[in-house]
């Protein structure tokens, strides 16, 4: 894979790093802060009901259906660089 990258100089370094897939080690969190919002997993928020995620829906037609589920896990993935971090929310 690395030799293919060396031949294709127009491919961005970020795209190449993402193509390698995530590292094998992950971190799990019970809470996460992003853009002024706080997200808590259901396990963390046993005393209140502040543990859900709502995504405003949009479709190709006039019906917009929102998605709401309880947050079970928050997982942090690293893609071979400190700049390429992805957080996944596992909901049910």
Secondary structure in CASP SS format (residue, H / E / C, confidence):
PFRMAT SS
TARGET T0000
AUTHOR 0000-0000-0000
METHOD secondary structure of the structure
MODEL  1
X C 1.00
X H 1.00
X H 1.00
X H 1.00
X H 1.00
X H 1.00
X H 1.00
X C 1.00
X C 1.00
X C 1.00
X C 1.00
X C 1.00
X H 1.00
X H 1.00
X H 1.00
X H 1.00
X H 1.00
X H 1.00
X H 1.00
X C 1.00
X C 1.00
X C 1.00
X C 1.00
X C 1.00
X C 1.00
X C 1.00
X E 1.00
X E 1.00
X E 1.00
X C 1.00
X E 1.00
X E 1.00
X E 1.00
X E 1.00
X C 1.00
X C 1.00
X E 1.00
X E 1.00
X E 1.00
X E 1.00
X C 1.00
X C 1.00
X C 1.00
X C 1.00
X C 1.00
X C 1.00
X C 1.00
X C 1.00
X C 1.00
X C 1.00
X C 1.00
X E 1.00
X E 1.00
X E 1.00
X E 1.00
X C 1.00
X C 1.00
X C 1.00
X C 1.00
X C 1.00
X C 1.00
X C 1.00
X C 1.00
X C 1.00
X C 1.00
X C 1.00
X E 1.00
X E 1.00
X E 1.00
X E 1.00
X E 1.00
X E 1.00
X E 1.00
X E 1.00
X E 1.00
X E 1.00
X E 1.00
X E 1.00
X C 1.00
X C 1.00
X C 1.00
X C 1.00
X C 1.00
X C 1.00
X E 1.00
X E 1.00
X E 1.00
X E 1.00
X E 1.00
X E 1.00
X E 1.00
X C 1.00
END
